[in-house]
Amino acid sequence: MTSSDSLLDHADAQDCTVYRPNERDPDAEELELGDARILFTGPFAAPAEWDAREREDYFDGCDEELFVTARLESEAAQGAHGHFVAEPGDYVAVVADGAVQMYYVYDVADARYVLIRDDEILD
């Protein structure tokens, strides 16, 4: 998969909505960036060369099993109104089996996202 179209049309990609916290008012409601498609690619595995300190720093006390990798692409075409690129700090809402599962965008490198799954599932 090299183009965004392949992700948007991928049979295993799911619909999602991406939100960004209000930088000026952390207590305000998040800004809805728009709809996207997400393709989960598996659990995040720390690189083998990381030592214990690097692992501890990266996971920052969070359960390592909550970290997943994914590709994420805005449904709006690049350059079109409504196009966005998710960034660390954003939130992703995925509806699966009638429930909303939230993810926190933790890291991104080479169009691969590392997300932290929120343990709480919303109805």
N, C-alpha and C positions, 0 to 999 in steps of 0.2 A: 504494500500500500504506500504509494508515494504522493498521491494527490488528495486534496480535501474531499473531492467528489467520491472517492472510493470509501472514505469514512462515512460520509453522509448517506451513501447508498448501501453500506455494509449490512448484511442480514443480521448480524449479532449486535449492531449498535443500538443503543436505547435513546429515547427522547429524554431530555433533561432541560432544566432552566438554571441559569447561572445568576448569582447575586453578588454584589460587591458592598461591603460595609461602607457607611458614610464616614469619610475621613475627618470631617469637621465635627461630627457629633456621633460618638460611638454608641450612644443610647438610641439614636434614631433608627428607623427601619432601613434595611438594606435596599440598595438600588437594584432593580431588576435589569440586568444587562440584556437578557433575551434568551431565546430558545437555542438549543444546541443538540448535537448528537454525541454520545459518549460510548466508547468501546473499552470495556475493562479488559486489560491484558494480563492480569494475574496479581498475585501478592508481590509486594515490594521486597526484594532481597538485597540486603546491604552488600556492597562489594566485598569480596573475599579479602582484599588487602586492607580493609579498615581494621584498626585495632579496637580494643574494648572502649577506649576513651572516645574515639570517633563515633562509634555506634551509640554510646551513651549521649553524646552531644546531639547527634542527629535525631534520635528518638525522643529525647528530652522527657523521659519518664512515661511516655505513652506506651501502651501495649503494642508491640511490634506487629501483632496479627491484624490490627486495624488499618495498617498501611497497605494500599493497593496502587497498582499502576494503571494508567488509562491514556487513551488518546481522546481529545476533545476538540470539536470544531463547531463554530457558530453556524447556524443554518443560513444566516444572511451572507451573501457573497462578499468576498473581500473587496473593499472599496465602496460597497453599498451602505446606505443608511441602515443602522442596526447591527452592522458587523462589529464583533468584539473579539478580543483574545483574552482568555482567562489568565489570571495572574495569581501568584501566591497570596493568600488572604481571602480569596473569593470563596463562595459556597456554591455547591452544586446540589440540586434537588432532583432525584431520580424516582419516578413512580414505577413500582414493581408490585404486581399482585395486589393492587388497590391501596398500597401503603407508600408513604413518602420516605425515602432513605436519603439522609443528608450526608454530604461529604465536604471536607475542608480541603481546599487546594493548598498543599503544603510546600511543594517544590515543583519546578518545571525545568527540563533540559532537553533540547533537541526535539521539541514538540511532544515529549513524553511527560505526562503529569504523574506526580506522586500525591495521592489523596489520603486523607485520614477519614475513615468511616465513623460517623457518629453512632454510638451504641443505641441511641434512642430512635425508634421508628415512629413516625407520625402517621396518624390516620387521615 
